Amino acid sequence: MALALEDKLKRLEETVKTLEVEDLTLEEALKLYEEGLKLVKTCEEILKSARQRVEILSWEGEI
């Protein structure tokens, strides 16, 4: 089951905090960084889709 936007943002925050605080190996840090980039991309796609839906609904409301 796919995570909701809020869950993805929470995971992204946890990932950033771990990268900032934890003493990680280079490989661990790179893996978390990659996960973070994927989360950012997914969140951006979700928000873009929501923005498009709002624009469509706003346009339909003007008819």
C-alpha positions as protocol buffer text, in pm:
chain_id: "A"
residue {
  index: 1
  type: MET
  ca { x: 0 y: 0 z: 0 }
}
residue {
  index: 2
  type: ALA
  ca { x: 136 y: 341 z: -95 }
}
residue {
  index: 3
  type: LEU
  ca { x: 207 y: 592 z: 177 }
}
residue {
  index: 4
  type: ALA
  ca { x: 1 y: 910 z: 195 }
}
residue {
  index: 5
  type: LEU
  ca { x: 170 y: 1245 z: 133 }
}
residue {
  index: 6
  type: GLU
  ca { x: 180 y: 1317 z: 505 }
}
residue {
  index: 7
  type: ASP
  ca { x: 350 y: 984 z: 574 }
}
residue {
  index: 8
  type: LYS
  ca { x: 605 y: 1048 z: 299 }
}
residue {
  index: 9
  type: LEU
  ca { x: 682 y: 1393 z: 440 }
}
residue {
  index: 10
  type: LYS
  ca { x: 725 y: 1246 z: 788 }
}
residue {
  index: 11
  type: ARG
  ca { x: 962 y: 981 z: 653 }
}
residue {
  index: 12
  type: LEU
  ca { x: 1155 y: 1252 z: 467 }
}
residue {
  index: 13
  type: GLU
  ca { x: 1191 y: 1452 z: 789 }
}
residue {
  index: 14
  type: GLU
  ca { x: 1315 y: 1141 z: 970 }
}
residue {
  index: 15
  type: THR
  ca { x: 1563 y: 1074 z: 691 }
}
residue {
  index: 16
  type: VAL
  ca { x: 1703 y: 1428 z: 703 }
}
residue {
  index: 17
  type: LYS
  ca { x: 1731 y: 1415 z: 1082 }
}
residue {
  index: 18
  type: THR
  ca { x: 1914 y: 1083 z: 1065 }
}
residue {
  index: 19
  type: LEU
  ca { x: 2156 y: 1221 z: 807 }
}
residue {
  index: 20
  type: GLU
  ca { x: 2221 y: 1527 z: 1027 }
}
residue {
  index: 21
  type: VAL
  ca { x: 2255 y: 1350 z: 1362 }
}
residue {
  index: 22
  type: GLU
  ca { x: 2369 y: 994 z: 1312 }
}
residue {
  index: 23
  type: ASP
  ca { x: 2725 y: 879 z: 1260 }
}
residue {
  index: 24
  type: LEU
  ca { x: 2671 y: 685 z: 938 }
}
residue {
  index: 25
  type: THR
  ca { x: 2901 y: 508 z: 702 }
}
residue {
  index: 26
  type: LEU
  ca { x: 2928 y: 659 z: 358 }
}
residue {
  index: 27
  type: GLU
  ca { x: 2721 y: 376 z: 214 }
}
residue {
  index: 28
  type: GLU
  ca { x: 2446 y: 422 z: 476 }
}
residue {
  index: 29
  type: ALA
  ca { x: 2440 y: 798 z: 417 }
}
residue {
  index: 30
  type: LEU
  ca { x: 2419 y: 754 z: 40 }
}
residue {
  index: 31
  type: LYS
  ca { x: 2137 y: 504 z: 76 }
}
residue {
  index: 32
  type: LEU
  ca { x: 1939 y: 744 z: 296 }
}
residue {
  index: 33
  type: TYR
  ca { x: 2016 y: 1036 z: 65 }
}
residue {
  index: 34
  type: GLU
  ca { x: 1887 y: 836 z: -231 }
}
residue {
  index: 35
  type: GLU
  ca { x: 1572 y: 746 z: -38 }
}
residue {
  index: 36
  type: GLY
  ca { x: 1524 y: 1113 z: 47 }
}
residue {
  index: 37
  type: LEU
  ca { x: 1555 y: 1218 z: -317 }
}
residue {
  index: 38
  type: LYS
  ca { x: 1295 y: 961 z: -417 }
}
residue {
  index: 39
  type: LEU
  ca { x: 1061 y: 1086 z: -145 }
}
residue {
  index: 40
  type: VAL
  ca { x: 1104 y: 1446 z: -259 }
}
residue {
  index: 41
  type: LYS
  ca { x: 1027 y: 1351 z: -618 }
}
residue {
  index: 42
  type: THR
  ca { x: 720 y: 1153 z: -517 }
}
residue {
  index: 43
  type: CYS
  ca { x: 591 y: 1435 z: -293 }
}
residue {
  index: 44
  type: GLU
  ca { x: 640 y: 1686 z: -574 }
}
residue {
  index: 45
  type: GLU
  ca { x: 441 y: 1463 z: -811 }
}
residue {
  index: 46
  type: ILE
  ca { x: 158 y: 1427 z: -557 }
}
residue {
  index: 47
  type: LEU
  ca { x: 146 y: 1802 z: -500 }
}
residue {
  index: 48
  type: LYS
  ca { x: 155 y: 1875 z: -874 }
}
residue {
  index: 49
  type: SER
  ca { x: -138 y: 1640 z: -928 }
}
residue {
  index: 50
  type: ALA
  ca { x: -333 y: 1799 z: -642 }
}
residue {
  index: 51
  type: ARG
  ca { x: -261 y: 2148 z: -779 }
}
residue {
  index: 52
  type: GLN
  ca { x: -391 y: 2043 z: -1122 }
}
residue {
  index: 53
  type: ARG
  ca { x: -707 y: 1901 z: -966 }
}
residue {
  index: 54
  type: VAL
  ca { x: -768 y: 2227 z: -777 }
}
residue {
  index: 55
  type: GLU
  ca { x: -719 y: 2427 z: -1097 }
}
residue {
  index: 56
  type: ILE
  ca { x: -968 y: 2206 z: -1281 }
}
residue {
  index: 57
  type: LEU
  ca { x: -1221 y: 2230 z: -999 }
}
residue {
  index: 58
  type: SER
  ca { x: -1175 y: 2607 z: -982 }
}
residue {
  index: 59
  type: TRP
  ca { x: -1219 y: 2636 z: -1358 }
}
residue {
  index: 60
  type: GLU
  ca { x: -1532 y: 2420 z: -1349 }
}
residue {
  index: 61
  type: GLY
  ca { x: -1671 y: 2638 z: -1072 }
}
residue {
  index: 62
  type: GLU
  ca { x: -1643 y: 2944 z: -1296 }
}
residue {
  index: 63
  type: ILE
  ca { x: -1874 y: 2798 z: -1561 }
}
